[in-house]
Amino acid sequence: ANMLYSEGKFEEAVSLLVTVIKESPWNPGPYHTLGLIYEELDKIDKALDFYILAAHLSQKDADLWLRLARMSRGAGSINCALYCYSKAIYADSKKKRTKSLRN
């Protein structure tokens, strides 16, 4: 699926990723790749939906949560941005990535 994505064969990649998700629904990778595809297609709301699923399954990926917070803010979804910032702070146990958010 990643190869199809990199070749720009988005419809084929989406179809394969849906199959992968059915077989392994707790794997964050396919959701993240779907986010990449929909972001590439400029379907930001749909991309955010898949990225957030991936982030929930990854849980401790502060960088991803921060990226999603910025994307949400840019899309005008302030509540989602606040939620993502809070998840980033929680995921950043060493407080290195989110130190500025805590002040």
All heavy atoms as an XYZ file, in Angstrom:
822
protein
N       0.825     -1.195      0.000
C       0.000      0.000      0.000
C       0.868      1.256      0.000
O       0.548      2.227     -0.671
C      -0.935      0.002      1.201
N       1.957      1.226      0.764
C       2.853      2.384      0.795
C       3.488      2.625     -0.567
O       3.682      3.767     -0.973
C       3.925      2.222      1.869
C       3.357      2.364      3.261
O       2.327      2.987      3.455
N       4.022      1.774      4.235
N       3.805      1.530     -1.277
C       4.379      1.663     -2.615
C       3.362      2.283     -3.571
O       3.696      3.174     -4.348
C       4.835      0.296     -3.132
C       5.540      0.396     -4.456
S       7.093      1.254     -4.282
C       8.196     -0.046     -4.655
N       2.116      1.822     -3.479
C       1.058      2.402     -4.305
C       0.882      3.886     -3.997
O       0.717      4.702     -4.906
C      -0.265      1.654     -4.088
C      -0.316      0.214     -4.601
C      -1.564     -0.490     -4.084
C      -0.261      0.180     -6.116
N       0.926      4.229     -2.726
C       0.836      5.636     -2.316
C       1.971      6.444     -2.937
O       1.748      7.505     -3.513
C       0.857      5.760     -0.791
C       1.187      7.151     -0.317
C       0.284      8.197     -0.472
C       2.417      7.435      0.265
C       0.588      9.483     -0.053
C       2.727      8.715      0.684
C       1.815      9.733      0.530
O       2.136     11.001      0.932
N       3.192      5.935     -2.819
C       4.346      6.678     -3.332
C       4.312      6.810     -4.859
O       4.884      7.739     -5.406
C       5.657      6.025     -2.882
O       5.831      4.771     -3.506
N       3.614      5.895     -5.521
C       3.470      5.962     -6.980
C       2.273      6.817     -7.395
O       2.005      6.979     -8.582
C       3.321      4.553     -7.551
C       4.571      3.698     -7.395
C       4.353      2.243     -7.782
O       3.194      1.863     -8.103
O       5.332      1.489     -7.756
N       1.532      7.340     -6.413
C       0.378      8.176     -6.717
C      -0.864      7.396     -7.096
O      -1.829      7.963     -7.597
N      -0.867      6.096     -6.844
C      -2.021      5.248     -7.149
C      -2.914      5.197     -5.913
O      -3.026      4.177     -5.239
C      -1.553      3.856     -7.574
C      -0.709      3.870     -8.828
C      -0.213      2.482     -9.188
C       0.651      2.546    -10.438
N       1.222      1.228    -10.755
N      -3.562      6.321     -5.642
C      -4.282      6.503     -4.394
C      -5.492      5.579     -4.249
O      -5.724      5.035     -3.174
C      -4.690      7.957     -4.211
C      -3.523      8.910     -4.152
C      -3.579     10.126     -4.786
C      -2.365      8.586     -3.466
C      -2.512     11.020     -4.727
C      -1.295      9.453     -3.396
C      -1.372     10.674     -4.037
N      -6.282      5.422     -5.306
C      -7.473      4.567     -5.205
C      -7.093      3.129     -4.876
O      -7.738      2.494     -4.030
C      -8.283      4.630     -6.498
C      -9.030      5.930     -6.680
C      -9.875      5.935     -7.937
O     -10.429      4.865     -8.296
O      -9.991      7.004     -8.552
N      -6.054      2.623     -5.535
C      -5.596      1.258     -5.264
C      -5.047      1.146     -3.844
O      -5.292      0.153     -3.146
C      -4.524      0.842     -6.269
C      -5.028      0.721     -7.695
C      -3.892      0.483     -8.675
O      -3.172     -0.527     -8.508
O      -3.722      1.316     -9.590
N      -4.318      2.156     -3.418
C      -3.751      2.152     -2.068
C      -4.856      2.157     -1.017
O      -4.791      1.396     -0.043
C      -2.826      3.352     -1.880
N      -5.876      2.989     -1.212
C      -6.989      3.051     -0.261
C      -7.671      1.696     -0.164
O      -7.953      1.198      0.936
C      -8.001      4.162     -0.645
C      -9.290      4.038      0.148
C      -7.380      5.533     -0.452
N      -7.924      1.061     -1.295
C      -8.574     -0.250     -1.303
C      -7.756     -1.280     -0.524
O      -8.298     -2.034      0.291
C      -8.770     -0.704     -2.754
O      -9.362     -1.975     -2.789
N      -6.463     -1.292     -0.751
C      -5.588     -2.226     -0.046
C      -5.523     -1.901      1.445
O      -5.554     -2.806      2.292
C      -4.190     -2.211     -0.661
C      -3.180     -3.207     -0.099
C      -3.696     -4.635     -0.170
C      -1.865     -3.081     -0.855
N      -5.464     -0.630      1.778
C      -5.401     -0.228      3.187
C      -6.666     -0.608      3.941
O      -6.599     -1.019      5.107
C      -5.135      1.275      3.293
C      -3.722      1.693      2.898
C      -3.668      3.191      2.642
C      -2.713      1.270      3.948
N      -7.809     -0.507      3.306
C      -9.067     -0.921      3.939
C      -9.019     -2.413      4.253
O      -9.430     -2.853      5.331
C     -10.283     -0.557      3.049
C     -11.553     -1.229      3.534
C     -10.463      0.956      2.999
N      -8.467     -3.195      3.343
C      -8.312     -4.635      3.573
C      -7.368     -4.898      4.746
O      -7.651     -5.738      5.607
C      -7.778     -5.327      2.304
O      -8.700     -5.100      1.238
C      -7.605     -6.815      2.513
N      -6.268     -4.164      4.791
C      -5.305     -4.320      5.889
C      -5.952     -3.970      7.221
O      -5.761     -4.673      8.226
C      -4.043     -3.462      5.639
C      -3.141     -3.443      6.863
C      -3.287     -3.963      4.423
N      -6.733     -2.908      7.245
C      -7.408     -2.484      8.478
C      -8.398     -3.556      8.949
O      -8.498     -3.828     10.146
C      -8.094     -1.116      8.291
C      -7.032     -0.020      8.212
C      -9.093     -0.835      9.407
C      -7.553      1.330      7.784
N      -9.089     -4.179      8.017
C     -10.026     -5.243      8.390
C      -9.289     -6.410      9.048
O      -9.808     -7.043      9.954
C     -10.794     -5.732      7.167
C     -11.846     -4.755      6.696
C     -12.556     -5.257      5.463
C     -13.547     -4.219      4.958
N     -14.183     -4.644      3.708
N      -8.082     -6.677      8.590
C      -7.295     -7.792      9.127
C      -6.567     -7.416     10.418
O      -6.316     -8.262     11.261
C      -6.288     -8.274      8.086
C      -6.928     -8.919      6.880
C      -5.926     -9.292      5.810
O      -4.704     -9.301      6.075
O      -6.375     -9.589      4.682
N      -6.203     -6.153     10.540
C      -5.428     -5.712     11.700
C      -5.874     -4.307     12.124
O      -5.152     -3.323     11.924
C      -3.935     -5.715     11.342
O      -3.159     -5.325     12.426
N      -7.067     -4.200     12.724
C      -7.627     -2.883     13.025
C      -6.870     -2.091     14.087
O      -7.083     -0.889     14.208
C      -9.048     -3.202     13.499
C      -9.000     -4.613     13.953
C      -7.952     -5.290     13.121
N      -5.986     -2.710     14.837
C      -5.266     -2.003     15.908
C      -3.899     -1.508     15.458
O      -3.151     -0.965     16.256
C      -5.130     -2.900     17.142
C      -6.467     -3.379     17.601
C      -6.920     -4.664     17.586
C      -7.544     -2.593     18.096
N      -8.207     -4.720     18.048
C      -8.618     -3.450     18.372
C      -7.719     -1.232     18.334
C      -9.840     -3.012     18.870
C      -8.940     -0.801     18.828
C      -9.970     -1.677     19.094
N      -3.578     -1.687     14.189
C      -2.305     -1.242     13.636
C      -2.447      0.211     13.175
O      -3.252      0.508     12.295
C      -1.917     -2.150     12.465
C      -0.621     -1.765     11.813
O       0.018     -0.783     12.162
N      -0.214     -2.552     10.831
N      -1.669      1.139     13.734
C      -1.820      2.547     13.349
C      -1.313      2.878     11.945
O      -1.738      3.867     11.349
C      -0.999      3.295     14.399
C      -0.018      2.298     14.900
C      -0.690      0.954     14.804
N      -0.445      2.056     11.399
C       0.172      2.352     10.102
C      -0.790      2.610      8.961
O      -0.658      3.630      8.252
N      -1.767      1.736      8.732
C      -2.689      1.972      7.618
C      -3.516      3.247      7.771
O      -3.781      3.948      6.793
C      -3.601      0.740      7.619
C      -2.902     -0.280      8.419
C      -1.982      0.441      9.353
N      -3.896      3.557      9.001
C      -4.654      4.792      9.234
C      -3.791      6.024      8.913
O      -4.267      6.996      8.319
C      -5.137      4.873     10.684
C      -6.069      3.756     11.069
C      -5.620      2.686     11.821
C      -7.410      3.786     10.688
C      -6.481      1.654     12.184
C      -8.281      2.769     11.048
C      -7.808      1.705     11.796
O      -8.667      0.694     12.156
N      -2.524      5.952      9.301
C      -1.602      7.059      9.021
C      -1.432      7.231      7.510
O      -1.455      8.356      6.996
C      -0.255      6.821      9.703
C       0.629      8.016      9.654
N       1.537      8.212      8.649
C       0.723      9.091     10.470
C       2.168      9.359      8.853
N       1.687      9.908      9.954
N      -1.272      6.129      6.804
C      -1.116      6.207      5.350
C      -2.375      6.759      4.695
O      -2.288      7.555      3.753
C      -0.742      4.829      4.769
O       0.452      4.360      5.418
C      -0.480      4.913      3.272
N      -3.546      6.371      5.191
C      -4.784      6.955      4.665
C      -4.808      8.463      4.921
O      -5.251      9.234      4.066
C      -6.007      6.283      5.291
C      -6.333      4.890      4.742
C      -7.357      4.191      5.624
C      -6.832      4.981      3.309
N      -4.322      8.878      6.070
C      -4.215     10.310      6.346
C      -3.327     11.008      5.336
O      -3.668     12.086      4.827
N      -2.201     10.394      5.027
C      -1.293     10.965      4.028
C      -1.975     11.101      2.671
O      -1.841     12.127      1.989
C      -0.044     10.093      3.884
C       0.917     10.048      5.060
C       1.958      8.940      4.847
C       1.595     11.387      5.255
N      -2.693     10.053      2.283
C      -3.369     10.066      0.978
C      -4.400     11.190      0.923
O      -4.427     11.982     -0.025
C      -4.034      8.702      0.697
C      -2.948      7.647      0.428
C      -5.011      8.800     -0.475
C      -3.464      6.221      0.393
N      -5.250     11.273      1.947
C      -6.297     12.304      1.920
C      -5.718     13.707      2.069
O      -6.260     14.663      1.504
C      -7.379     12.007      2.956
C      -8.222     10.829      2.516
C      -8.192      9.628      3.196
C      -9.016     10.917      1.373
C      -8.950      8.538      2.760
C      -9.767      9.845      0.932
C      -9.730      8.660      1.630
O     -10.475      7.592      1.193
N      -4.610     13.829      2.765
C      -3.945     15.131      2.832
C      -3.415     15.513      1.449
O      -3.557     16.659      1.009
C      -2.810     15.102      3.854
C      -2.157     16.439      4.070
C      -1.103     16.430      5.155
O      -0.736     15.354      5.673
O      -0.635     17.539      5.491
N      -2.835     14.542      0.773
C      -2.329     14.771     -0.592
C      -3.463     15.186     -1.536
O      -3.269     15.994     -2.438
C      -1.657     13.492     -1.098
C      -0.971     13.618     -2.417
C       0.393     14.265     -2.333
O       1.002     14.271     -1.252
O       0.848     14.775     -3.370
N      -4.646     14.615     -1.318
C      -5.815     14.942     -2.145
C      -6.512     16.213     -1.667
O      -7.570     16.573     -2.185
C      -6.803     13.765     -2.124
C      -6.311     12.469     -2.773
C      -7.294     11.333     -2.503
C      -6.091     12.669     -4.265
N      -5.931     16.891     -0.676
C      -6.463     18.130     -0.102
C      -7.834     17.937      0.548
O      -8.673     18.837      0.539
C      -6.503     19.246     -1.152
C      -6.466     20.628     -0.516
O      -5.869     20.765      0.570
O      -7.068     21.555     -1.093
N      -8.045     16.753      1.101
C      -9.255     16.462      1.869
C      -8.838     16.442      3.343
O      -8.714     15.384      3.963
C      -9.864     15.132      1.435
C     -10.357     15.146     -0.003
C     -10.979     13.830     -0.393
C     -11.514     13.920     -1.822
N     -12.143     12.653     -2.229
N      -8.593     17.633      3.862
C      -7.971     17.789      5.177
C      -8.823     17.205      6.297
O      -8.286     16.552      7.202
C      -7.636     19.271      5.441
C      -6.685     19.816      4.354
C      -7.036     19.455      6.831
C      -5.395     19.029      4.187
N     -10.135     17.412      6.263
C     -10.985     16.871      7.325
C     -10.896     15.341      7.380
O     -10.789     14.756      8.454
C     -12.438     17.306      7.146
C     -12.653     18.779      7.451
O     -11.798     19.375      8.141
O     -13.665     19.338      7.000
N     -10.937     14.722      6.223
C     -10.844     13.260      6.168
C      -9.442     12.799      6.585
O      -9.291     11.794      7.278
C     -11.188     12.767      4.766
C     -11.588     11.334      4.702
C     -12.301     11.019      3.408
C     -12.826      9.605      3.466
N     -13.676      9.265      2.351
N      -8.425     13.543      6.171
C      -7.046     13.217      6.567
C      -6.918     13.274      8.085
O      -6.343     12.364      8.706
C      -6.060     14.181      5.908
N      -7.462     14.323      8.685
C      -7.413     14.457     10.148
C      -8.102     13.293     10.844
O      -7.599     12.782     11.855
C      -8.058     15.775     10.584
C      -7.152     16.995     10.536
C      -7.976     18.272     10.675
C      -6.091     16.914     11.599
N      -9.234     12.862     10.303
C      -9.932     11.719     10.906
C      -9.022     10.494     10.980
O      -8.942      9.830     12.019
C     -11.194     11.368     10.105
C     -12.305     12.389     10.247
O     -12.270     13.192     11.207
O     -13.211     12.373      9.388
N      -8.337     10.204      9.878
C      -7.467      9.020      9.858
C      -6.205      9.225     10.686
O      -5.756      8.310     11.376
C      -7.142      8.612      8.422
C      -8.292      7.910      7.762
C      -9.035      8.540      6.779
C      -8.660      6.635      8.147
C     -10.112      7.902      6.173
C      -9.735      5.982      7.557
C     -10.467      6.613      6.563
N      -5.641     10.411     10.634
C      -4.467     10.686     11.467
C      -4.802     10.544     12.955
O      -4.006     10.031     13.734
C      -3.943     12.095     11.227
C      -3.134     12.306      9.977
C      -3.292     13.462      9.214
C      -2.164     11.395      9.561
C      -2.537     13.693      8.081
C      -1.402     11.624      8.430
C      -1.596     12.772      7.690
O      -0.826     13.005      6.578
N      -5.971     11.029     13.353
C      -6.360     10.949     14.759
C      -6.547      9.489     15.186
O      -6.146      9.103     16.278
C      -7.600     11.821     15.044
C      -7.176     13.304     15.003
C      -8.240     11.479     16.382
C      -8.303     14.299     15.075
N      -7.120      8.681     14.303
C      -7.203      7.242     14.606
C      -5.805      6.658     14.804
O      -5.561      5.908     15.755
C      -7.940      6.505     13.485
C      -9.447      6.674     13.452
C     -10.019      6.123     12.152
C     -10.094      5.990     14.637
N      -4.888      7.007     13.909
C      -3.508      6.514     14.031
C      -2.876      6.994     15.330
O      -2.191      6.225     16.023
C      -2.674      6.969     12.832
N      -3.104      8.236     15.667
C      -2.519      8.795     16.892
C      -3.077      8.109     18.133
O      -2.336      7.824     19.077
C      -2.772     10.302     16.954
N      -4.365      7.818     18.136
C      -4.955      7.113     19.273
C      -4.355      5.719     19.424
O      -4.123      5.261     20.545
C      -6.471      7.016     19.143
C      -7.190      8.195     19.686
N      -7.284      8.461     21.033
C      -7.842      9.201     19.061
C      -7.973      9.573     21.212
N      -8.314     10.047     20.032
N      -4.109      5.072     18.312
C      -3.534      3.729     18.375
C      -2.060      3.776     18.756
O      -1.544      2.836     19.355
C      -3.734      3.009     17.045
C      -5.195      2.672     16.720
C      -5.329      2.153     15.300
C      -5.755      1.669     17.715
N      -1.382      4.862     18.416
C       0.033      5.026     18.786
C       0.167      5.572     20.198
O       1.151      5.303     20.875
C       0.727      5.987     17.819
O       0.662      5.507     16.506
N      -0.759      6.370     20.622
C      -0.903      7.019     21.926
C       0.267      7.890     22.351
O       0.082      9.009     22.740
C      -1.214      5.998     23.014
C      -2.582      5.426     22.854
C      -2.991      4.620     24.061
O      -2.350      4.659     25.083
N      -4.073      3.900     23.936
N       1.457      7.412     22.352
C       2.584      8.155     22.917
C       3.389      8.931     21.865
O       4.528      9.284     22.108
C       3.515      7.207     23.679
C       2.870      6.580     24.888
C       2.624      7.613     25.964
C       2.062      6.984     27.212
N       1.881      7.928     28.273
N       2.799      9.213     20.717
C       3.495      9.935     19.660
C       3.186     11.431     19.766
O       2.290     11.953     19.102
C       3.089      9.382     18.293
C       3.941      9.903     17.156
O       4.607     10.944     17.324
O       3.944      9.262     16.094
N       3.942     12.111     20.627
C       3.703     13.542     20.868
C       3.865     14.359     19.595
O       3.115     15.313     19.365
C       4.635     14.052     21.956
N       4.826     13.991     18.757
C       5.042     14.737     17.515
C       3.811     14.674     16.609
O       3.424     15.679     16.006
C       6.265     14.209     16.771
C       7.560     14.544     17.470
O       7.655     15.616     18.083
O       8.498     13.728     17.405
N       3.208     13.492     16.501
C       2.008     13.352     15.675
C       0.858     14.172     16.262
O       0.162     14.877     15.536
C       1.606     11.879     15.538
C       0.353     11.603     14.708
C       0.459     12.193     13.303
C       0.099     10.085     14.638
N       0.672     14.099     17.582
C      -0.395     14.888     18.202
C      -0.177     16.383     17.978
O      -1.135     17.127     17.710
C      -0.505     14.585     19.696
C      -1.201     13.292     19.991
C      -0.658     12.178     20.564
C      -2.569     12.967     19.726
N      -1.608     11.192     20.676
C      -2.794     11.653     20.167
C      -3.629     13.671     19.160
C      -4.032     11.020     20.065
C      -4.872     13.040     19.047
C      -5.057     11.734     19.501
N       1.073     16.850     18.067
C       1.356     18.272     17.811
C       1.045     18.639     16.364
O       0.479     19.701     16.088
C       2.820     18.591     18.133
C       3.170     18.681     19.610
C       4.685     18.781     19.792
C       2.475     19.868     20.254
N       1.417     17.763     15.448
C       1.129     18.013     14.031
C      -0.375     18.089     13.800
O      -0.866     18.964     13.074
C       1.742     16.900     13.174
C       1.516     17.079     11.706
C       2.360     16.082     10.902
N       2.211     16.345      9.502
C       1.388     15.651      8.704
N       0.692     14.654      9.185
N       1.285     15.956      7.433
N      -1.110     17.193     14.430
C      -2.565     17.190     14.276
C      -3.190     18.433     14.898
O      -4.163     18.977     14.363
C      -3.164     15.932     14.898
C      -2.738     14.623     14.243
C      -3.348     13.445     14.962
C      -3.097     14.620     12.778
N      -2.632     18.889     16.004
C      -3.131     20.120     16.625
C      -2.953     21.294     15.667
O      -3.872     22.106     15.484
C      -2.400     20.379     17.937
N      -1.790     21.378     15.045
C      -1.538     22.480     14.090
C      -2.446     22.371     12.871
O      -2.972     23.382     12.386
C      -0.072     22.473     13.679
C       0.849     22.890     14.806
C       2.315     22.948     14.367
N       3.157     22.916     15.537
C       3.940     21.897     15.881
N       4.014     20.830     15.129
N       4.669     21.947     16.980
N      -2.625     21.144     12.356
C      -3.515     20.946     11.206
C      -4.947     21.332     11.569
O      -5.633     21.991     10.776
C      -3.493     19.479     10.753
C      -2.302     19.085      9.929
S      -2.412     17.346      9.411
C      -3.718     17.454      8.191
N      -5.379     20.915     12.746
C      -6.749     21.229     13.185
C      -6.947     22.726     13.320
O      -7.961     23.277     12.883
C      -7.041     20.549     14.526
O      -6.977     19.157     14.404
N      -5.964     23.382     13.924
C      -6.041     24.836     14.084
C      -6.098     25.502     12.713
O      -6.894     26.424     12.495
C      -4.847     25.337     14.887
C      -5.020     26.776     15.349
C      -3.892     27.212     16.231
N      -2.679     27.301     15.428
C      -1.458     27.339     15.906
N      -1.259     27.277     17.198
N      -0.428     27.442     15.119
N      -5.276     25.029     11.788
C      -5.271     25.583     10.435
C      -6.577     25.362      9.693
O      -6.963     26.167      8.845
N      -7.263     24.258     10.031
C      -8.548     23.959      9.397
C      -9.702     24.646     10.117
O     -10.862     24.492      9.735
C      -8.772     22.449      9.370
N      -9.382     25.408     11.172
C     -10.412     26.137     11.905
C     -11.147     25.308     12.945
O     -12.162     25.742     13.471
N     -10.630     24.139     13.235
C     -11.262     23.267     14.228
C     -10.553     23.440     15.571
O      -9.703     22.639     15.956
C     -11.202     21.812     13.755
O     -11.868     20.982     14.661
N     -10.901     24.499     16.264
C     -10.216     24.872     17.505
C     -10.393     23.812     18.595
O      -9.437     23.479     19.304
C     -10.704     26.252     17.995
C     -10.447     27.324     16.914
C     -10.028     26.631     19.310
C      -9.018     27.404     16.425
N     -11.604     23.268     18.746
C     -11.819     22.237     19.766
C     -10.948     21.013     19.512
O     -10.379     20.447     20.449
C     -13.294     21.840     19.849
C     -14.142     22.912     20.486
O     -13.645     23.741     21.258
N     -15.422     22.907     20.174
N     -10.859     20.607     18.260
C     -10.007     19.467     17.919
C      -8.546     19.806     18.183
O      -7.783     18.972     18.683
C     -10.222     19.063     16.463
S      -9.358     17.556     15.994
N      -8.137     21.024     17.866
C      -6.753     21.454     18.114
C      -6.436     21.399     19.603
O      -5.384     20.883     20.000
C      -6.530     22.866     17.575
N      -7.343     21.897     20.431
C      -7.134     21.854     21.877
C      -7.032     20.412     22.378
O      -6.182     20.091     23.215
C      -8.254     22.581     22.601
C      -8.281     24.101     22.418
C      -9.554     24.685     23.017
C      -7.045     24.731     23.023
N      -7.878     19.558     21.859
C      -7.843     18.140     22.226
C      -6.483     17.534     21.855
O      -5.869     16.836     22.663
C      -8.986     17.396     21.528
C      -8.962     15.919     21.765
C      -9.414     15.384     22.969
C      -8.495     15.044     20.789
C      -9.395     14.019     23.194
C      -8.471     13.681     21.002
C      -8.920     13.170     22.201
O      -8.896     11.816     22.422
N      -6.032     17.824     20.646
C      -4.754     17.272     20.186
C      -3.580     17.823     20.993
O      -2.641     17.086     21.314
C      -4.563     17.536     18.696
S      -5.724     16.613     17.648
N      -3.628     19.100     21.336
C      -2.573     19.664     22.191
C      -2.548     18.971     23.548
O      -1.488     18.651     24.083
C      -2.755     21.171     22.378
C      -2.255     22.019     21.237
C      -3.099     22.935     20.610
C      -0.945     21.915     20.787
C      -2.639     23.725     19.561
C      -0.487     22.697     19.731
C      -1.336     23.596     19.128
O      -0.889     24.371     18.090
N      -3.726     18.703     24.108
C      -3.761     18.025     25.411
C      -3.207     16.609     25.298
O      -2.499     16.139     26.189
C      -5.173     18.026     25.997
O      -6.027     17.166     25.282
N      -3.506     15.923     24.209
C      -2.965     14.576     24.005
C      -1.450     14.628     23.806
O      -0.728     13.743     24.263
C      -3.635     13.889     22.812
C      -5.122     13.644     22.985
C      -5.428     12.703     24.128
C      -5.410     11.284     23.687
N      -5.813     10.338     24.725
N      -0.961     15.663     23.137
C       0.486     15.820     22.933
C       1.189     16.010     24.272
O       2.237     15.401     24.520
C       0.766     17.003     22.010
N       0.615     16.838     25.122
C       1.212     17.075     26.443
C       1.239     15.776     27.241
O       2.246     15.434     27.857
C       0.440     18.185     27.192
C       0.704     19.536     26.518
C       0.826     18.225     28.664
C      -0.213     20.650     26.968
N       0.153     15.035     27.210
C       0.092     13.757     27.925
C       1.106     12.755     27.365
O       1.765     12.036     28.116
C      -1.327     13.184     27.844
C      -1.451     11.840     28.511
C      -1.528     11.736     29.899
C      -1.500     10.678     27.758
C      -1.634     10.507     30.514
C      -1.604      9.441     28.365
C      -1.668      9.362     29.743
O      -1.769      8.136     30.339
N       1.242     12.716     26.034
C       2.143     11.756     25.387
C       3.612     12.104     25.606
O       4.480     11.240     25.537
C       1.850     11.687     23.892
N       3.887     13.364     25.876
C       5.266     13.837     26.012
C       5.713     13.728     27.468
O       5.851     14.716     28.171
C       5.355     15.283     25.518
C       6.778     15.782     25.434
O       7.711     14.969     25.383
O       6.943     17.011     25.415
N       5.968     12.518     27.898
C       6.305     12.285     29.307
C       7.600     12.973     29.739
O       7.765     13.319     30.896
C       6.392     10.787     29.580
O       7.413     10.204     28.795
N       8.512     13.182     28.820
C       9.775     13.840     29.147
C       9.663     15.366     29.048
O      10.584     16.084     29.356
C      10.882     13.329     28.241
C      11.053     11.827     28.289
C      12.468     11.460     28.558
C      12.721      9.989     28.460
N      12.109      9.172     29.456
N       8.531     15.834     28.578
C       8.220     17.263     28.484
C       9.204     18.060     27.632
O       9.407     19.240     27.842
C       8.098     17.865     29.884
C       6.985     17.242     30.695
C       7.022     17.721     32.125
C       5.968     17.077     32.970
N       5.989     15.642     33.075
N       9.802     17.393     26.663
C      10.757     18.081     25.786
C      10.052     18.763     24.620
O      10.396     19.863     24.252
C      11.788     17.086     25.254
C      12.711     16.569     26.328
C      13.725     15.620     25.767
C      14.633     15.118     26.886
N      15.648     14.222     26.406
N       9.057     18.076     24.019
C       8.398     18.611     22.830
C       7.311     19.630     23.179
O       6.985     20.477     22.377
C       7.778     17.474     22.010
C       8.739     16.412     21.564
C       9.667     16.854     20.505
N       8.896     17.290     19.341
C       9.352     18.100     18.421
N      10.554     18.587     18.507
N       8.621     18.462     17.407
N       6.732     19.511     24.357
C       5.581     20.350     24.689
C       5.851     21.350     25.810
O       4.923     21.911     26.368
C       4.379     19.465     25.065
O       4.727     18.655     26.189
C       3.943     18.588     23.921
N       7.109     21.572     26.119
C       7.454     22.481     27.228
C       6.830     23.861     27.043
O       6.273     24.415     27.981
C       8.976     22.602     27.344
C       9.414     23.414     28.542
C      10.928     23.434     28.668
C      11.333     24.227     29.884
N      12.762     24.262     30.055
N       6.864     24.388     25.832
C       6.324     25.723     25.590
C       4.808     25.770     25.753
O       4.249     26.827     26.021
C       6.720     26.221     24.202
O       6.117     25.421     23.211
N       4.136     24.644     25.583
C       2.677     24.615     25.732
C       2.255     24.637     27.187
O       1.119     24.945     27.508
C       2.115     23.345     25.081
C       2.301     23.203     23.584
C       1.767     21.867     23.119
C       1.611     24.336     22.845
N       3.159     24.293     28.078
C       2.825     24.188     29.492
C       2.912     25.517     30.218
O       2.476     25.638     31.348
C       3.759     23.184     30.175
C       3.571     21.794     29.627
C       4.664     20.875     30.162
N       4.611     19.593     29.516
C       3.844     18.592     29.891
N       3.076     18.710     30.939
N       3.844     17.454     29.247
N       3.488     26.531     29.613
C       3.671     27.836     30.267
C       2.423     28.682     30.165
O       1.609     28.601     29.389
C       4.850     28.589     29.657
C       6.144     27.823     29.916
O       6.255     27.087     30.881
N       7.099     28.014     29.033
